[in-house]
Amino acid sequence: MGLREVIRNMVMKALNIVPAEDNTISIKEPLSHAGNVLRNRIWYRGDPSELDQFFKQTAQDDVGKSRFWAAVPSADSSIRKFHSGLPGEIVDKLADIVISDLDSIELQEQDLWDEIAKDNKLSDEVLAGAIKDALVCGDGAFKLSVDTEVSEWPIIEFFSGSDVSYTYKRGRLQEVIFYAYYTHEKETYRLEEIYGKGFIDYKLYDKNDKEVPLSRVPEISHLSKITFAGDFLMAVPMKFFKSAKFENRGNSIFERKSDNFDALDEVISQWIDAIRAGRVKNYIPEDLVPKHPETGHAMRPNPFDNQFIKIATSMKEDSKDKIEQIQADINYTAFVESYANTLDMCLQGIISPSTLGIDLKKTDNAEAQRDKEKTTLYTRGKILDVLNEVIPLLIDIALKVYDTMKGKTPGEYQKNITVTFGEYASPDFDSTVEVVGKAKSYGIMSLEQAIEELYGDTWTDEEKALEVQRIKQGDSAVDEPAASIDGVIEDEE
């Protein structure tokens, strides 16, 4: 026994410390991966009826039952459950920002790739949809396939995280499995398309997860295992964030925000309910209550147009029956503050409020507005880091599939692919001049770098070199090709 153990035992005996016992703690996850993905999809869809149904059916514990969307009002009361639509706006805005900044994709086989991209509507539909699906579901994968009856080019599709799974070995991707569902003779079957290195295999399962022959479904009975040349997968997975709950899966951008969205909807719903309850109320004596023109019975009030409360007719001497109008005093300031604070919790770490057009004061200058975009820039940067890896790999696989279609040995294309994204929330020219001018005057930036910072990709290298030469010569005439700058073409003698 070491000296440290001896001292420890002596201290424990002297203080009479009883060691803690290891207790077994069991924690039941409320949702599986499929349930998690479904919840995030419903948040994105933004239909209040679907949210109400989902949370009521999945509320199995006290926490779930206490949520606003799972709450069931009493029989004598009701509240309009209002959805903000914020989750869908977050994903759509982030996807739009990224897609709109995709400036160019350059490679040696440019014409061939342009034809493949055009045929698949890659930038307009497939890539934009893939970004949204990966943000909502956590991950997904591009599937490349060949169907000469549909197209002469490789077909590129994206399957979201609910329809795909992965097989890893020591952290290396081995297979991507795509799921498709078919119904035949009132039975539902699940087709698994297994994309491995150099092969594509197919397996069919019934509702009991028992493998059955492909011939059970005539529509896919012709499928059989395919092998092809090349050690690559005809699939490209994509995930922007890593899941802490599910191994080798991606994390949805909504993952830790579900309760925040629920609270925001509750605040808005209470606000709307208070406005509805705070309508002007008419207190009408019984003798003056509107009567039905045919039956003569007193009419029940309508909460939207003729809401009133019947009161007994006064029996006091000289009393007069009259209608009194009373309106509740709604504390709008408290609702606004609750809304703003809950909204902040929903957006923290994801996107800046100003990106969504929220609370962007007109008095803010350009620098203040850019400051508010920092969270958006961080999230956007994370997405771009992944796309800068995924897009070249997707192009490389697509060109390899095309080589396979033509009976050629698949080539190597990824090293020659360049994907360029533009800047988001970049400073205006006046701000850039001020910053660059200060750096130049302090002697910490060269003239060449100052011109590069000012004009970037908008000028060619020749134009920048000519501008540097002009500044060094005091803007005197320079016998260099200046047509692109000055718009002057000298006549040849």
Helices and strands as residue ranges (DSSP letters): H 3-15, H 33-45, H 48-58, H 62-65, G 68-70, H 86-100, E 102-106, H 110-120, I 122-126, H 127-137, E 140-145, E 155-160, G 161-163, E 164-169, E 172-184, E 187-196, E 199-205, E 211-212, G 214-216, G 218-220, E 226-227, E 235-238, H 258-277, E 281-285, G 286-288, E 308-311, E 324-326, H 332-347, G 353-356, H 366-372, H 374-405, G 414-416, E 418-421, H 429-441, H 447-455, G 456-458, H 461-472, H 483-486
